[in-house]
Amino acid sequence: MANMLTFQTTPRILMGHGALRQAASEVNRLQCRRVMIVTDKVLVDAGLSAKVENVLSEAGIQWTRFDAVEPDPRFEIALQAAAAAKTAEADLIIGLGGGSPLDIAKVCAVLVTNNQPVSELFGIDRVSSAGLKTILIPTTAGTGSEVTPIAILSDENEKLKKGIVSPWLFPAVAILDPDLTLGMPAHVTAATGLDALIHAVEAFTSKNANSLSDVLARQAMKLVYGHLRKAFANGEDTGARAKMLEGSLLAGMAFANAGVTAVHAFAYPIGAEFHIPHGVANSIMLAPVMEFNMLGNLEKFAEMAEIFGEPVSGLNLRERALRMLKAIGELVDDLQVPRKLRGFGVTETHIPELAQAVMKVTRLLANNPRRITQSDAETIYRQVL
């Protein structure tokens, strides 16, 4: 049993231009009648929520909206959403947006049906039973939350982001319509796209990677690395947007089963305390963590260099692996994503406390291909100070 491979993902996925039009038929297929849409005010103002609402209204489906989701949402937001769902007597939750609305939708759904405080849900397999049915509709090509059993919420008291991991968080349906990503600003395209790439890279190098997750991670890296610059440069390029959404989906499937590693462990404390957007926090930490991790799996780092199109002929294994770091650095620079922490108010005095917080993210550090000590964590943070 020690070598048994397990794999799980969202049971039903609809993907393609115009897929949003199937939302009402999916609600009916699930035999639900009262829907609550979980989203944020930015998407309401952008008219994306109205697109979902119109599809539901035209089909005669009752809906209400909870739009108080914030970036890197506090767990209190999930409680507010659950209270709103109970008041509306919703029997299905639609999550619309980036990772924050999708994660709140997933947690809201289980809070409605499980008599558990949020504090008891953090960790692995702590959700007692199924929640309300959910349909998740991403509007960014980044988190892959629509195909993961994971939700990340901020705990302001502990200045940490904490994960809830449970198969009950998988939605009943994921709807991926690249048309919903066309209005995304370039800086959001960059940050979320790099987040998707990092999911694939970390899943590929995780100690828990397996043959299925590797297939997905390889294809995700090809799609995201191959199309992110184009989507950043021309946000109306529908082909690039479609490939990015597909890459994000595959990366989500990969890391849902293999796990992410230390990049995310380093990103969580700086995201929680300094409110650095998740994709940016990951991007800042990517280069130093990957340089540290490289010795843990030179073969896979060398393979990633080839996936990213680096010329590696005639190079030895270590030299090929280093080419991967070069490719990533050039991509981050092309996307104009910050590479230093000082611009966000982080100073030398913060580093010991941040490193201590990293060491608490044991769920992710357990996947890392190289053991990290607190001293290592401090050194890694200083590299991007």
N, C-alpha and C positions, 0 to 999 in steps of 0.2 A: 504493500500500500504506500510505502514511502515515495515511490516514483510515479504514483498515480497523477495523471494530468486532469485538471478540471478547468472548464471554460464556461462562462456565462455572460450573457449580454441581453439587451432589450429584445423582447420577443418579436416585435413588429416594427419595421422601419420603412417609411415612405420618403423617398428622396428624388428631387428633380424640380425643374422650373415649374411653378404652378402647383406644387404639392400641397400648399396651404389650403387649396380649394377642397381638399379631402377631409379637412378637420371635422366638419359637421357629420359626414358619413361615418367617421371613426367614433365620434361620440355616440351616434345611434347604434353602431355595431356593438359598442360596449354596454348598450342598454342603459344609458344614463340620460338624465333629463335636466338637471340643474348644474350649471358649470360655473366655477369661479376661476377667473383669469388672474394669475399672479404675474405681475410685471413691475416696471418702474416708470416714474413720471417722464423720463427722457423718451422712452418708447411711446408713451401716450402722446406727448407733444409732437413726436416725429410721425405720428399717424399709423404706426405699425400695429398698435393694439386695436385700432379701429378696423384694420383689415381682418383680423381674427373675429372681432365682434360682428362685423357685417356678414361674414360667412355663417356664423351661428344664427344670427337674427333671420337671415334669409331662409334658413331651414326650420325656423320656429323653435329654436332651442333657447331656453331661458339662461341668462348669464348675468353675473355680477363681476366687478373688478376690484382687486386689491392691488394698488399701485404704489405702496409705500416702501418697496424694496430699495435698499441703499447699496452702494458699492461695499464689498467686503462686509456683508450684513452681520449685525449682532444677532445673537440667538433670540433676543427679545422680539425681533422682527418676525421670526417664525411663529412665536406665540401669538402675536397680533394677527398674523395671517390665519392661523388655526381658529382663532376666535371669530374672525370674519366669516370663515367657511361654515362654522357651526351656525352662526346667525342666519346665513343665507340658505342653510340646509342643503349645501352643495353635495352632490354625489360624485363629482369628478372635478379634478383640478387641472387646468391648463397652465403650464409654465411657459412664459414667452420672454426671451431675452438672452443675455449672456449668462455666465455661470452663476451670478448672484440670484436672479429671479428663478432660474431652474433649480438651484439648490434649495431655496426657500420653498418652492412648490413641493419638492420631494419631502422635506421635513414637515411642512404644513400637513400634507396628506396623512402621514403616520401619526402626527399629534392629534388629529381629529378622532382617530379610532383607538389609539393606545393611551391608556390612563397612566402615562409615565412622564415625569418631569424631564425637561431637556437634558439636565445634568446627568441623567441615567443613560442617555442615548449615546453620549460620546464614547468612541471606541469601536470595537469590532463585534458584530452580531449581538447588539444589546437591544434592538427593537423587537418587541414581543411578537407582533403579528402584523398582517397586511394593513396598509392604510387605504385611503380612498384611491380609486383608479386615477392615473395621471397620464396626460399627454404632454410631451415636452417639445417645444418649438424653438430651436436656437436661432438667434439673430446675429451671432458672431461665429467666426470659424476659429474657435480657440479651446474652450474648456473640455468639450466632449462630454459634458455632464449628462446629455441625453442618453448615453449608453454606459453610464457608470453607476455602481451601487454606493456612491459616496456623495456626501454633502459637507461642505466646509463652512463653519460659522465662526465669527469672532467672539472671543470672550474678553471684554475690555478690562475686567478686573485682573485677569492674569496676563493681559497683553499678549495673547496667543490666538492663533487660529486653530480650531479643533475640528477633527473629522468624525462624522457619523458614517459607519460602514455597515451596510446590511443589504442583503438581496431584496428586502422589502422596499428599497429605494429605487429599484429599477422601474421605469415607467411602463405602462401597458403599450404605449406607442410613442415613437419618435417621428416627427415630421420635419424634414430638412428641405427647405426651399431657398435656394441661393438668391432668389430675387429679394428676400428680406435682408440680405447683407449688402445690397448695392449702395445704400446711403451711408455706410459706415465711414467715419473720418479716417484719414490716412494713418494718424498716430494710433488709433484704436485697431486698425487693420494690422499694424506692425506688432503691437503688444500682444494681441490675441493670437496672431499667427505664430509668433515666437513661442507662446505658451503651448500651442498645439505641437510645434516641432520638438519642444522640450519634453512633452509627454511621450512622444515616440522615442526620443533618444534615451530617456530614463527607463522606459519599459524595455528597450533593447538591451540595456546594460545592467538591468536589475538582476540580482541574484536569483530571483524567482521567474526570470524569463523562461519561456518554453517554446516549442516549435510553432504553436499556433500564434502566440503573441509576437514572436519574431517575424512571421509572415506579415502580420498586420502592421507592425512597427516599420518594417522595411518599406512597404508601400506608402505608408503615411509620410515617412521622411522624403521619399521621392516626390510625392505630390506637393507637400508643403514647401520644401526647399525649392522645388522647381517652379512654383507659381506665386510665392509670397511677394517677391520683388515686383512682379507684374501687377498683382492686386493692390499693392501699396502705391505704385506709380499711377495706375489708372483704375480707380475704384469702380468704374462702370463696365469693366471688362467682365462680361457675364461668364465667359469660359473660365477665367482665372478664379472668379468667385466660386463657381461650382466645384472646381478641383480643390480649392482650399477647404470648402465645407466637407467634402468627401475625405480629405486628409485628416481633418480634425476628428471626424467620426471614427476613422480607423485607429487613430492614435488613442482616442478614448477607449475603444475596445481593447487595445493592447495594454494600456496601463491599468484598466479595470481588473485585469487578470494577472499581470506581472507586477504591478505596483510602480509608483514613482520612487525616486531616491533622494539624495541629499540636496539637490538644487531646490526642491520644494521645501525641504526642512529648513534651509537657510532663508528662503523667501518668506515663510510664514511670520517669523518674529518682526522683520522689518516692515512687512505689510501691515501687521496688526498695530504696531506702535507708531509708525511714521506715515501710515496710510498711503504707501506706495502702491499703485495699481498692480494687481497680481502678475500680469504678463510682464510688466516692467521689472518688478522685483525678481522674477525668475530670470529674466534676460541679464540683469546685472550680475547675478550669482552664477550664471551658466559657465562662463569661461574659467574662473578659478576652481570651481568644483570639478568640472570635467578634466582640467589639468591635473588635479589631485587624484581623481578616480582612474585616470588613464592606465596606470600600472596594474590596476585590478583586472583589466580585460583588454590587453593590447590588440588581440585579434579582432574584437568587435569594433574598437575605435578605428582600426585600419580599414575595416569593411565600410564603416560610415564615411570615411574619406572618399572611397570609391563611389558610394551612393550620391555624395555631394559633388561628384564630377571632378575631383582633384586628380592631377596627374601623379600617379604613384609608381609607375613603371621604374624598376631598377632600385627602388628604395627598400631599406630593410623594414622590419615590422614596426619598430619604434618610430622611424621616420614617417612611415605611412600613417601611423596613429596621430602624430603631431599635425599632419595635414588636415585632419578633421577639425582641430582647434583653430587652424588658420581659416578654414572655410566658414566656421561659425562666427569668428570675429569679423570677417569681411561682411557677412550678412547683417549682423547687428549694426555695423557702421553704415551700411547702405540704407538701412531702415531708420536711421537717425534716432535710435533708442539710447537713452542715457546709459553710461557704463560705470558711473561712479555714484557712491552713496552720499557724498557731502552735499550735493545739490538738494537733497531731501532732509537736511538737518542732522544727519548722522555724524557723530564725532568720535574721536578716540575713546572718550569716557564712556560711550555707550557699548563698546565692543564686548567687554567681559559679560555684561548682562545679556546681550544678544546671543553670545556663544552659549551661555547657560541655557537659554531658551531653546536653542537648536538641539541640545542634548536631551531635551524633554520630548522631542518628536521621534520617539523610539519606533513608532509604527513605520516610518519611512527610512530611518537610519538602518533598520534591520534588512532593508532591501539593497543597501548600497554596496557596490562591488569592492569597496575598500573601507576598512574600519576607520572611524573618525573619533578623535579625542577632543576634549574641550580646547586644548592648546592648538590643535589643528584648526578648529572652528574659528578661533581668534585670528590665526594667521590668514585664513581664507577671507574673513571679513576685511582685514587690513589691506589685502591686495586690491580691493575695490573701493577703499575709502577715498 
